[in-house]
Amino acid sequence: MKRLGLEPAKVYSRETFQSELKEKLVFGLVLAMLFLPIVLANDTPEVNEEFTLSAMAEIKSTDLCIERLNGVINDYVKWGILK
């Protein structure tokens, strides 16, 4: 912002950033819980016209997925979002 001749404290203050970040952190947790098991799965179901949501329940968690989810949850506890 300074390169553009703007004053960061007036345009988007640190307090505003921290407040908005705290509001949005819940969505980050939801996204991690939904997508990490899919992205880090070993065997994913084939997505075609016969694909159903029940096929998602068959995805097996990997050790890496469990480790990453635990890391996300531990961060949220450390930040005071979860207790």
N, C-alpha and C positions, 0 to 999 in steps of 0.2 A: 504494500500500500504506500509505503514511503517513496518508492521509486516513481509512483504515479502522482506524487505530490499530495497525498491524502494523509490525514492524521488518524492512525489506527485507533487511538483512544476515543475519538469522537465518532468514527464511522462504525466500528464494531469493537466495543471495549472488551477487555478480558473478562469482566464480570458478566457481560451479556453472553460471551462465548461459554463460560463455565456453566451458566444457568441453562442454556440451550443444550449443552452437552449432557448435563445431568438428566434433562427431560428425555433425551433420545437414547440414553444408555439401555433402557428397557427393551427397545426395539433391537438393539444389538444382541442382547441375550436371546431373544426370541429367534432371531435369524440364525444364531449359532446353534441353538437347539434343533432347528428345523433342517439346516443345510449341512452341518458337519457330518451327521450320519450318512447322508446321501453322497457327499463328495468323497468321503473317506471309506466308503463301503468296498468290499472285495467283489462281491457278486451283486450287480444291480439288475433289476428286472428289465426286460426289453420294453421300450416305450413304443407302442404301436396302437392300433385301434382297439385292441383287446385289453389294454392297460387299465387297471382300476386302482383306486386308492388302497384297497386291501393288499395289493402287491407291495406297497410301501412298507407294510407291517412285517414283511418277510425279509427285509434287509437286515443283515446281521452286523452288529457293531464290531469294529476292529479295535485292537489294543490302542492304536494311534488315535482313533476317534474318542475313545474313553479318556485317554490322556489329555487330549485337546479340550474336551468338554469340561473335565475337572479343572484344567488351567483357567478356562473362561470363568467358571463358577468361583474358583478361588480368588480371581481378580475382583469379581463383583463383591465378594465378602470383604476383601481387603479395602476396597473403595467405600464400603459402608452401604452399598446398594442392597445387598442381601444380608440377612442376619442369621 
